[in-house]
Amino acid sequence: MEKLKLSEQEIVNALCLYIADKKQISPHDVSIELMWDDEYGFSASATENGHTQILIQANMIEAIRFYLHHELNRDPFAASLELELDDEEGIIAFATYRS
């Protein structure tokens, strides 16, 4: 079993790339704020060209799968993905690949 840990910055990068790909813009034109709420769980605010949208956890997982495929050249659907809130590292993700 292999477990990859994605830092908060990698999650932000994944979301920027994901939004940029969907909107056909540069990732540099996207800003992301990660959020955690006791009631709603993980989410993110994405702003591009003055437009803001809220991404729910399912969107974040989809963005991480996009990142795994396009940036890390990994099979995005072979991994079990899990988001965690860490006191020191912020919001992190784990991609677990079973042999």
N, C-alpha and C positions, 0 to 999 in steps of 0.2 A: 504494500500500500504506500502510495506517495501522497504527501500532503503539501500543497503549495500555500504559502501565506501571502496575501496581497495587502500591502500597506494602505493607509488612508489615501496617500497621494496616488497610488496605483488605481484605486477605485475612482478617484476624481478624474484621472487620466482616461480611464475606461469610459466614464460617462461623457467626457468631452469628445472623445473619438466617436462614440455611439451617436450622440446628438448631431455632431458634424456630418457624419455619414448620412443620417436620416434627412437632414436639412440641406445637404450638398453645400456646406460652408467649411471654412477652415476651423480646426479644433481650437485655434487661438482666439476665435470669436465667441467661444462658449465659456461661461463661468459657472462654477458649480459650488453649491453649499450643501454639505451632507447634514442630515438631521436625524435625531432620535427622539421619539415621543413615547411615553409609557402606554398611551392608549392606542396609537397608530403604528408604532414600531419604527422601522427604518424608512427614510424617504430622502429625497434630494430636491433642491431647487436649482433649476437650470435656466440661465439667462443667455439669450443670443439675440443680437440686433434689437435690443430693447424689449424683447418679449420674454416673459418668465413663465415657466411651467413647472408643476410639481410632478416628480417621478416617484412612483410607489416602489415598494420592495421588489415586485416582479419586474419592473423596468430596470432596476439596478442589477438584478440577476441576469437579465438579458444583455445588459451592457457589459457585464463581467464576462459572459460567454463570448461576446463579440471580441473583447480584448484578448481572451485566451486564444481564440482562433487567429486573429489578425496580428497580434503583437508577440505572442509567445509561441505561436505555431503548435498549439496543443488542441486536441480534440475537445471542443467545448461541451459536448453532450456526454462524454464519458466521465465527467467530473460531477461529484456531488458538491454543491455550493452552499456555503453557510456564512451569513453575516454575523459579526459579533461586535459588541460595544466593550472596548477595553479601557480601563481607567487611565492608563498611561499612553496608549497608542491611538486612542480614538476609535473610529469605526474601521474595522478590518474585515477581511474575507478569507475564508479557507476553501480551497478547491482540493477535494480528495479524489484521487484516482485509485481504484482497486485493480489489482493485477488479474 
